[in-house]
Amino acid sequence: MIRNFIKLFFLLIIILSAINLYPGKADVIKVRFKETGDRVYRFWVTLRHNDTGWKHYADRWEILTPDRKKILATRVLVHPHVDEQPFTRSMANIKIPSEISKVIVRAHDKVHGYGGKEVTVNLDE
């Protein structure tokens, strides 16, 4: 009985470790913005992704229209952030058309593509 419990305990530790170390999809966890001109903005986007190195890391974030039909801006991330999680990067001079009051911010990683947590931002707030 104790032997089975010990085996189960170690199996559980292995499974939980694998889940914790597995680099899933890139998540947007925070977005700040500032209007710097007439419908021109600067965005600060914080991402979380368990980057493992050059083959699997969060490689960009994008700002989309609410209908997802147009990408308004893309911030390319040129290297992994293995030891810097979560991390924030900014982008300036993003022109948002006057008819758009909300945007979607999403992240992308080299293996999974899109699919992590996104953030919808109300530009009127």
DRENKOLKOL-746206 format. One record per residue: x, y, z of N, C-alpha, C in turn; residue in one letter; residue number from 1. Coordinates in pm, whole numbers. Layout:
N
nc1 nc2 nc3 cac1 cac2 cac3 cc1 cc2 cc3 r k
X Y Z X Y Z X Y Z a NUM
...
END
This chain:
125
nc1 nc2 nc3 cac1 cac2 cac3 cc1 cc2 cc3 r k
82 -119 0 0 0 0 87 126 0 m 1
186 131 89 275 246 95 357 256 -34 i 2
399 142 -86 478 141 -211 395 200 -326 r 3
267 165 -336 180 219 -441 159 369 -421 n 4
146 410 -297 131 553 -269 255 630 -312 f 5
372 578 -284 498 644 -323 508 653 -475 i 6
473 544 -545 475 545 -692 379 650 -746 k 7
260 654 -691 160 752 -735 206 894 -706 l 8
266 914 -590 318 1046 -553 423 1094 -653 f 9
520 1007 -687 624 1046 -782 569 1066 -922 f 10
471 987 -961 407 1005 -1092 337 1141 -1097 l 11
271 1176 -990 204 1306 -983 304 1421 -992 l 12
416 1409 -924 521 1511 -931 572 1525 -1074 i 13
595 1416 -1143 644 1419 -1281 541 1487 -1372 i 14
416 1451 -1357 311 1511 -1441 300 1661 -1415 i 15
298 1702 -1290 287 1845 -1258 409 1922 -1306 l 16
526 1863 -1297 647 1929 -1348 640 1947 -1498 s 17
593 1845 -1568 583 1853 -1714 484 1961 -1756 a 18
372 1969 -1686 272 2072 -1717 330 2210 -1693 i 19
402 2227 -1586 460 2357 -1550 569 2399 -1647 n 20
644 2305 -1700 755 2337 -1788 714 2346 -1934 l 21
598 2292 -1968 556 2290 -2107 525 2432 -2154 y 22
592 2476 -2258 567 2611 -2307 440 2615 -2391 p 23
332 2658 -2332 205 2666 -2402 199 2788 -2492 g 24
79 2831 -2518 58 2946 -2606 93 3076 -2535 k 25
125 3177 -2613 162 3307 -2558 36 3382 -2515 a 26
38 3437 -2394 -75 3510 -2339 -43 3659 -2326 d 27
-140 3741 -2363 -134 3884 -2333 -194 3898 -2193 v 28
-116 3951 -2100 -168 3960 -1963 -198 4104 -1920 i 29
-144 4202 -1993 -172 4342 -1957 -146 4430 -2078 k 30
-230 4532 -2093 -211 4631 -2201 -234 4769 -2143 v 31
-138 4858 -2168 -155 5000 -2137 -141 5076 -2267 r 32
-202 5192 -2274 -190 5275 -2394 -199 5421 -2357 f 33
-148 5503 -2448 -155 5648 -2430 -174 5710 -2568 k 34
-269 5801 -2578 -286 5874 -2704 -180 5983 -2710 e 35
-97 5979 -2812 15 6072 -2824 -10 6178 -2931 t 36
-116 6162 -3004 -154 6257 -3109 -298 6230 -3145 g 37
-345 6293 -3251 -482 6274 -3295 -500 6132 -3348 d 38
-558 6043 -3263 -581 5902 -3296 -450 5826 -3322 r 39
-342 5875 -3263 -212 5808 -3269 -179 5765 -3126 v 40
-137 5639 -3111 -121 5581 -2978 15 5514 -2960 y 41
52 5502 -2834 164 5417 -2792 103 5308 -2704 r 42
140 5183 -2729 93 5069 -2650 209 5003 -2578 f 43
183 4962 -2455 275 4878 -2378 201 4747 -2355 w 44
259 4637 -2402 193 4507 -2395 281 4412 -2314 v 45
219 4349 -2214 290 4252 -2131 245 4112 -2171 t 46
344 4028 -2203 319 3890 -2243 376 3793 -2142 l 47
315 3674 -2140 370 3562 -2063 373 3440 -2154 r 48
490 3379 -2162 507 3257 -2240 632 3187 -2187 h 49
624 3060 -2169 740 2985 -2119 839 2960 -2232 n 50
904 3067 -2278 1002 3055 -2385 1108 2951 -2347 d 51
1142 2866 -2445 1245 2765 -2419 1374 2792 -2494 t 52
1371 2885 -2589 1488 2915 -2670 1444 2958 -2809 g 53
1537 2953 -2902 1514 3007 -3036 1406 2933 -3114 w 54
1381 2808 -3084 1281 2732 -3159 1140 2751 -3107 k 55
1126 2797 -2983 992 2814 -2926 990 2934 -2832 h 56
943 3047 -2888 930 3168 -2806 820 3257 -2863 y 57
771 3348 -2779 672 3446 -2824 744 3542 -2919 a 58
701 3542 -3045 776 3618 -3146 708 3746 -3194 d 59
584 3773 -3146 522 3900 -3181 391 3919 -3106 r 60
348 4047 -3104 212 4077 -3063 152 4170 -3166 w 61
18 4166 -3174 -52 4242 -3277 -173 4314 -3219 e 62
-208 4424 -3284 -329 4499 -3251 -422 4484 -3369 i 63
-543 4436 -3341 -641 4409 -3447 -767 4492 -3429 l 64
-839 4509 -3538 -972 4569 -3531 -1065 4473 -3457 t 65
-1175 4524 -3401 -1266 4437 -3324 -1324 4320 -3405 p 66
-1336 4338 -3535 -1389 4230 -3619 -1280 4133 -3666 d 67
-1156 4159 -3625 -1038 4077 -3656 -1002 4074 -3805 r 68
-1059 4164 -3882 -1033 4164 -4026 -906 4237 -4066 k 69
-855 4323 -3976 -737 4401 -4011 -640 4408 -3894 k 70
-514 4388 -3924 -409 4407 -3825 -364 4552 -3835 i 71
-377 4627 -3725 -340 4768 -3724 -192 4791 -3694 l 72
-133 4698 -3620 9 4711 -3584 63 4575 -3543 a 73
191 4554 -3568 260 4432 -3526 393 4470 -3463 t 74
417 4419 -3343 546 4440 -3275 619 4306 -3279 r 75
725 4299 -3360 804 4178 -3373 901 4168 -3256 v 76
910 4049 -3199 1003 4021 -3089 1113 3933 -3148 l 77
1235 3983 -3146 1341 3920 -3225 1424 3816 -3150 v 78
1392 3793 -3023 1468 3692 -2948 1382 3636 -2836 h 79
1419 3519 -2784 1346 3461 -2672 1366 3539 -2543 p 80
1270 3528 -2454 1277 3592 -2323 1268 3484 -2215 h 81
1363 3392 -2220 1363 3275 -2132 1366 3316 -1985 v 82
1452 3409 -1950 1471 3449 -1810 1400 3579 -1775 d 83
1309 3624 -1859 1237 3750 -1836 1088 3726 -1859 e 84
1020 3676 -1759 878 3644 -1771 803 3697 -1650 q 85
690 3759 -1668 643 3812 -1795 729 3929 -1840 p 86
710 3974 -1963 789 4086 -2013 699 4183 -2088 f 87
741 4309 -2092 663 4416 -2156 746 4481 -2265 t 88
683 4501 -2379 745 4575 -2488 644 4677 -2540 r 89
695 4787 -2591 606 4893 -2638 621 4915 -2788 s 90
525 4989 -2840 528 5030 -2980 456 5164 -2988 m 91
513 5256 -3062 457 5391 -3073 410 5417 -3216 a 92
344 5533 -3231 298 5582 -3361 200 5488 -3429 n 93
109 5433 -3349 7 5343 -3403 -118 5425 -3432 i 94
-152 5436 -3556 -269 5513 -3600 -392 5423 -3596 k 95
-494 5467 -3521 -620 5393 -3509 -729 5477 -3576 i 96
-798 5421 -3674 -905 5497 -3740 -1011 5547 -3642 p 97
-1069 5661 -3670 -1162 5726 -3577 -1288 5643 -3551 s 98
-1326 5558 -3643 -1447 5478 -3624 -1424 5356 -3532 e 99
-1302 5335 -3489 -1270 5221 -3404 -1248 5269 -3260 i 100
-1329 5216 -3168 -1316 5255 -3028 -1256 5143 -2942 s 101
-1251 5021 -2996 -1192 4908 -2925 -1097 4835 -3019 k 102
-992 4779 -2960 -899 4696 -3036 -873 4568 -2957 v 103
-828 4467 -3027 -789 4340 -2966 -638 4328 -2975 i 104
-575 4288 -2865 -431 4265 -2864 -410 4115 -2843 v 105
-336 4054 -2936 -309 3911 -2928 -160 3885 -2944 r 106
-118 3769 -2897 23 3729 -2906 36 3607 -2997 a 107
158 3583 -3040 190 3472 -3130 319 3408 -3083 h 108
326 3276 -3092 455 3211 -3065 491 3121 -3182 d 109
620 3087 -3192 674 3017 -3308 619 2877 -3328 k 110
568 2813 -3224 519 2676 -3237 367 2670 -3249 v 111
296 2737 -3158 151 2727 -3153 79 2833 -3236 h 112
150 2936 -3276 82 3045 -3345 -1 3125 -3246 g 113
-125 3152 -3283 -217 3227 -3197 -295 3131 -3108 y 114
-371 3186 -3015 -459 3102 -2936 -449 3123 -2786 g 115
-350 3199 -2743 -339 3230 -2600 -440 3338 -2562 g 116
-429 3384 -2439 -519 3486 -2387 -500 3618 -2463 k 117
-611 3678 -2502 -612 3808 -2568 -673 3911 -2475 e 118
-647 4038 -2505 -704 4148 -2427 -774 4244 -2524 v 119
-897 4278 -2490 -971 4381 -2565 -956 4513 -2490 t 120
-918 4617 -2563 -891 4748 -2504 -995 4848 -2556 v 121
-1057 4921 -2462 -1150 5027 -2498 -1069 5157 -2501 n 122
-1052 5215 -2618 -970 5336 -2634 -1038 5460 -2580 l 123
-1168 5453 -2551 -1242 5567 -2497 -1226 5581 -2346 d 124
-1163 5485 -2282 -1148 5492 -2135 -1019 5558 -2097 e 125
END
